[in-house]
């Protein structure tokens, strides 16, 4: 499941349950609320990837962002380390990878 529309279109509790069961994998560009609370089960499941909301991007960055996201997705599905993973430590410092 890939959601790039509105976070409120998704029943987050039902999605979290389906992802936890292994039936679905989710890539979320938007969530409701945005950002998700720290204790949201969607933040802590290996079958869920949350991307930065990029709907307002214009120009060539869309292609570059798409290439980067697809490369990260390939690494994620192969269970390889991500190049741009945002860790709890980086968030605490206000940094990103």
N, C-alpha and C positions, 0 to 999 in steps of 0.2 A: 504494500500500500504506500503510495506517495501522495502527500497532501501539500499543495502549494497554493491553495485557495484561502480559506478562512479556518482558523482553528476551531471555531464554534460549530463547524459542520461535523466534527468528530466527537463521538462519545468516548472521552478519554479513559473512563473506567473500563468500558467494554474493550477498547483497543488494548489497554494494558493487560487485561485478562487473556485476550487472544494471543498477544505476543508472548506472554509468559507460558502459554500452553505449547508454543512452538508452531502453531498453525499459521501465524502471520509474522512477517518482518515489516517494519515501518520506517519510512524516512519522512521526517516532519520538517517542513520549511516554516510552518506556522503552527502555533499552539494556542490553546485557550485555557487559562490566561497566558499571556506572553510577557515575560518568560515564565516557564513552568516553575511552580514552587520547588524548592530544594528537595522536599520529601515526596515529590511525584514519582510513582513507580515507573513512569515512562523514562525518567532520567537514569534509571539504574538497571535497565535490561539490555543484555547483549544483543537482542533482536530489534533494538530501536536506535536509529541514528537521528539526531537533531541537528539540522543545518541552520546557519544564520539566515534570517529572512532577507531575501535579496530582490523582492518584487519591484522596488523602485530603481533598480540599476538600469543604466542606459549605455549604449556604445559597445565597444569591443570587450569590455570587462565581462559581459555575459558569457561570451565564448571561453574566455580564460577561466572564469569561475566554474563553468560547466565542465571543462577539461579537468580542473583540479578536483571538483566534486566526484567525477567519475573515477578518477585515479584513486581517490580516498575510498570510494565505494568498493572498488576492486580489491584494495588492500584489506578493507573491513570484512568483505565476504570470504577472503582467503585467510582470515584471522591473522593478518600481518599487522605490525605496528603502524599506526597512522602517522603521517608526516605532520599534520596540523591539529593534533588532538589538543583540546583545551583541558588541562588538568585542574584539579581543585587547588593545587599550589599556585598555578598561574593566575587563577581567578582571584585568589586571596591577595596577590600582588598587583592585580590589575593588568596582567600581561596575557598575551596569547602566543601560541606556538608559531 
